[in-house]
């Protein structure tokens, strides 16, 4: 039986008088990939930031017993330090999580994301795809129990995007809860257990991925 790692209870978020999310009830389960889809501006990124604790809800509450260090979040910005090498970036992130420096662990995760041979290069010279891989490396490094991924395939070539999908599925199979915003709905649907479709600031669908038909809902899923 899946274990809930976070619950949203009647969560709403307003920017000024504009509602971005209204009355959202959501349970995030361990070992499950939840794909979040919807038109541009539907509130997908706002939802992830609320779950991550980066943005408070205007109404309702978020309930989670996970410590901040157990939550891995990737937003639209990579949050890497351009003047530091890939290795130094990850050493810094380990220190921020209260973990001792461990060069073997750092090199293992750089190997995992295909950046081992660039370990000592400044991250500022990386392509967008390489920077995104380094950003993924920092969340893999801390063994997060909840991964919040906001369009993590942005900047990745098709082979790298396929690798990312396998990593997401493997993380869930190992017991991690994954909440994944994607605009490649048709391609990513097979990797997911559940779909949350947000439209007009409200949940329009929350159910099994196998029962979700993106074509029938005419989603606007461009970047």
For each residue, the residues with C-beta under 8 A, 3 or more apart:
1:
2: 29 30 31 32
3: 29 30 31
4: 7 27 28 29 30
5: 28 29 30 64 66 145 146 177
6: 27 28 51 62 63 64 66 146 177
7: 4 26 27 28 62 63 64
8: 11 24 25 26 27 50 51 57 60 61 62 63
9: 25 60 61 62 63
10: 23 24 25 59 60 61
11: 8 21 23 24 25 26 50 57 59 60 61 62
12: 19 21 22 23 24 57 58 59 60
13: 19 20 21 43 46 50 55 57 58 59
14: 17 18 19 20 58
15: 18 20
16:
17: 14
18: 14 15
19: 12 13 14 22 201
20: 13 14 15 43 46 201
21: 11 12 13 24 43 46 47 50 57 198 201 202
22: 12 19 201 202
23: 10 11 12 60 202
24: 8 10 11 12 21 47 60 202 203
25: 8 9 10 11 203
26: 7 8 11 47 196 203 206
27: 4 6 7 8
28: 4 5 6 7 32 34 51 146 177 179
29: 2 3 4 5 32 34 177 194
30: 2 3 4 5 145 175 176 177
31: 2 3 172 173 174 175 176 177
32: 2 28 29 172 177 178 193 194
33: 168 169 172 178 180 191 192 193 194
34: 28 29 177 178 179 180 192 193 194 195 196
35: 180 181 182 185 188 189 192 194 195 196 209
36: 44 47 48 179 180 181 182 195 196 198
37: 44 181 182 183 185 195 196 197 198 214 219 221
38: 42 43 44 197 198 199 204 219
39: 42 199 219 220 221
40: 220 222
41:
42: 38 39 198 199 200 201
43: 13 20 21 38 46 47 198 201
44: 36 37 38 47 48 150 181 198
45: 48 49 75 76 150 181
46: 13 20 21 43 49 50 55
47: 21 24 26 36 43 44 50 51 198
48: 36 44 45 51 52 73 75 148 149 150 179 181
49: 45 46 52 54 55 75
50: 8 11 13 21 46 47 53 54 55 56 57 62
51: 6 8 28 47 48 62 64 146 148 179
52: 48 49 55 71 73 148
53: 50 62 68 71
54: 49 50 73
55: 13 46 49 50 52
56: 50
57: 8 11 12 13 21 50 60 61 62
58: 12 13 14
59: 10 11 12 13
60: 8 9 10 11 12 23 24 57
61: 8 9 10 11 57
62: 6 7 8 9 11 50 51 53 57
63: 6 7 8 9
64: 5 6 7 51 146
65:
66: 5 6 70 71 145 146
67: 70
68: 53 71
69: 97 98 142
70: 66 67 142 144 145 146
71: 52 53 66 68 144 145 146 148
72: 138 139 140 142 144 146 147 148
73: 48 52 54 139 147 148 150
74: 78 135 136 139 147 148 149 150 152
75: 45 48 49 79 150
76: 45 150 151 154
77:
78: 74 131 132 134 135
79: 75 135 138
80: 84 89 123 126 131 134 135 138
81: 84 88 89 92 123
82: 122 123 124
83: 122 123 124
84: 80 81 88 89 92 122 123
85: 88 89 119 120 121 122 123
86: 89 90 110 115 118 119 120 121 123 126 134 137
87: 90 91 103 106 107 110 119 120
88: 81 84 85 91 92
89: 80 81 84 85 86 92 93 123 134 138
90: 86 87 93 94 106 109 110 134 137 138 141
91: 87 88 94 95 101 103 106
92: 81 84 88 89 95 96
93: 89 90 96 97 138 141 142
94: 90 91 97 99 100 101 102 105 106 141 142
95: 91 92 98 99 101
96: 92 93
97: 69 93 94 142
98: 69 95
99: 94 95 102 142
100: 94
101: 91 94 95 106
102: 94 99 105 106
103: 87 91 106 107
104: 107 108
105: 94 102 108 109 141
106: 87 90 91 94 101 102 103 109 110 119 141
107: 87 103 104 110 111 116 119
108: 104 105 111 112
109: 90 105 106 112 113 137 140 141
110: 86 87 90 106 107 113 115 116 118 119 137
111: 107 108 114 115 116
112: 108 109 137 140 167
113: 109 110 133 134 136 137 140
114: 111 133 160 163
115: 86 110 111 118 119 130 133 134 137
116: 107 110 111 119
117:
118: 86 110 115 121 126 130
119: 85 86 87 106 107 110 115 116
120: 85 86 87
121: 85 86 118 125 126
122: 82 83 84 85 125
123: 80 81 82 83 84 85 86 89 126 131 134
124: 82 83
125: 121 122
126: 80 86 118 121 123 130 131 134
127: 130 131 155
128: 131 132 154 155
129: 132 133 155 156 157 160
130: 115 118 126 127 133 134
131: 78 80 123 126 127 128 134 135 155
132: 78 128 129 135 136 152 153 154 155 156
133: 113 114 115 129 130 136 137 156 160
134: 78 80 86 89 90 113 115 123 126 130 131 137 138
135: 74 78 79 80 131 132 138 139 152
136: 74 113 132 133 139 140 152 164 167
137: 86 90 109 110 112 113 115 133 134 140 141
138: 72 79 80 89 90 93 134 135 141 142
139: 72 73 74 135 136 142 144 147
140: 72 109 112 113 136 137 143 167
141: 90 93 94 105 106 109 137 138
142: 69 70 72 93 94 97 99 138 139
143: 140
144: 70 71 72 139 147 176
145: 5 30 66 70 71 175 176 177
146: 5 6 28 51 64 66 70 71 72 176 177 178 179
147: 72 73 74 139 144 168 171 176 177 178 179 180
148: 48 51 52 71 72 73 74 179
149: 48 74 152 168 178 179 180 181
150: 44 45 48 73 74 75 76 181
151: 76 154 181 182 183 223
152: 74 132 135 136 149 156 164 180
153: 132 156 160 161 164 182 184
154: 76 128 132 151 223
155: 127 128 129 131 132
156: 129 132 133 152 153 160 161 164
157: 129 160 161
158: 161 162
159: 162 163
160: 114 129 133 153 156 157 163 164
161: 153 156 157 158 164 165 184 187
162: 158 159 165 166
163: 114 159 160 166 167
164: 136 152 153 156 160 161 167 168
165: 161 162 168 169 187 188 191
166: 162 163 169 170
167: 112 136 140 163 164 170 171
168: 33 147 149 164 165 171 172 178 180 191
169: 33 165 166 172 173 191
170: 166 167 173 174
171: 147 167 168 174 176 178
172: 31 32 33 168 169 175 176 177 178 193
173: 31 169 170
174: 31 170 171
175: 30 31 145 172
176: 30 31 144 145 146 147 171 172
177: 5 6 28 29 30 31 32 34 145 146 147 172
178: 32 33 34 146 147 149 168 171 172
179: 28 34 36 48 51 146 147 148 149
180: 33 34 35 36 147 149 152 168 188 192
181: 35 36 37 44 45 48 149 150 151
182: 35 36 37 151 153 185 188 221
183: 37 151 221 222 223
184: 153 161 187 188 221
185: 35 37 182 188 189 214 219 221
186: 189 214 215
187: 161 165 184 190
188: 35 165 180 182 184 185 191 192
189: 35 185 186 192 195 209 212 214
190: 187 209
191: 33 165 168 169 188
192: 33 34 35 180 188 189 195 209
193: 32 33 34 172 208 209
194: 29 32 33 34 35 206 207 208 209
195: 34 35 36 37 189 192 205 206 207 208 209 212
196: 26 34 35 36 37 203 205 206
197: 37 38 203 204 205 206 212 217 219
198: 21 36 37 38 42 43 44 47 201 202 203 204
199: 38 39 42 202 204 217
200: 42 204
201: 19 20 21 22 42 43 198
202: 21 22 23 24 198 199
203: 24 25 26 196 197 198 206
204: 38 197 198 199 200 217
205: 195 196 197 212 217
206: 26 194 195 196 197 203
207: 194 195 211 212
208: 193 194 195 211 212
209: 35 189 190 192 193 194 195 212
210:
211: 207 208
212: 189 195 197 205 207 208 209
213: 216 217
214: 37 185 186 189 217 219 221
215: 186 218
216: 213
217: 197 199 204 205 213 214
218: 215
219: 37 38 39 185 197 214
220: 39 40
221: 37 39 182 183 184 185 214
222: 40 183
223: 151 154 183
